[in-house]
Amino acid sequence: MPLYLDRLNEYRIMWIMVLFDLPTETAEERKIYAQFRKQLLKSGFTMFQFSIYIRHCSSRENRDVHIARIEKLVPEKGHVGIIGITDKQFGDIKIFHGKKAIKPKSGYIQLELF
């Protein structure tokens, strides 16, 4: 397989899902929640649902770098889950708005200059 095709292989391209449930009862807890959420956005994640954020990664190695970064941001309290899935698995997701099914956003293509 040519090198460029291997890099665009739907089993090599990855997605990260960060799922979290953080306490928000006090002003300090809400501040920690907001900081965690802002750090996810700053790290290139987008909101999939209120407590689920996703990020596209060009490779498994790239995924591992981003997971390590998120692990350092995890607050003392609450629950955080991090899942890495292939582009193929993400493409098979079923998304509904009410009873109406919609297609997930298509994967990103990595632009390579060199």
N, C-alpha and C positions, 0 to 999 in steps of 0.2 A: 504494500500500500504506500503510495507517495506520502512524504512527510506532511504536506499541507492537509491531506485528507485525514491523517491520523489525528492532527490537532483539532479538527472540526468534528471528530467522531462523537456521536450523541451519547456514547458510553464513557467518554473521557471528559466531556464538558460537564461541569457540576453546578448544582444549586445548593445553597445553604438556607435552611429555615431555622429561625430562632423563635422559639415559643416561650412566652414568659407570663407569669402571674406574680406580680409584686404587690406588697401591701401598700395601701394609699390612705390609711386612716388618719395619720398625722401630717402636719405640714412638712416635716422632715422626710417622711416616707414618700410624699408626693414629689418632693424635690429630687430624691434619689431616683424615683421612677422616671421623671422627666429627663434627668441627666443620662440615664441608661438609654432611653429612647432616642435622645439627641445624638448620642455616640453611635448608635446603630445607623442612623441616617447619615452621619458624617462619614461612616465607614462604607457607604455605598449601598446600604440596605434600603428597601422600599417596603411600605406597609402592605401586607397581603390581607390581613384582618387586624382588628384592634390590638391584639397581643401576639401577632405572628408577622415577622418580618422576613423578607427573602432577599437573597443576593446571588447574582450569576457569577460563576467563576470559570475561568478558561481551562483549568486543569485540576486534578486532584491535589497537586502540590500547592496551587494557589488557594484552593479550599482550605487546606491545612493551615496556611498562614493566617487566613481570616478567622478560622475557628480559634486558633491560639490567641489572637487579638481579642476576640469576644470573651474568651474564658477569663482574661484579665479584668474585664469590665463587670463581671457578674457581681451584683450587690450581695451584702451579707445575709439579707433576709429575702424570702420569696423563692419561687421555683423558676428555673430557666432550663430549657431543653434546646439542644443544638442537633440538627439532623442534616446530613449531607446526602443528596440524592443525585442521580445522573440526569442529564438533560432528557434522556429517553423516558425515565420514570416521571419526571415533571411534565413532560408532554402528554402523558396518559392521565393526568389529573382531570377529574370531573368537577366543574365549577357551576354552581347554580345561583341565580338571583331569583329567589322565590321558586317557582316551578320551571322557570325558563333557564335552560342550559346555555352557557356561553363558552367560547374557546379561550384557553389561557393565552396570555401574551406569548408570542413566539420568542424563541431564544435569541440571544444577542450573537452577532458574528464578530469575532475578534479581528481587528485590522492589524496586519503584520507588515511592518515596513522593511524589516531586514530579514 
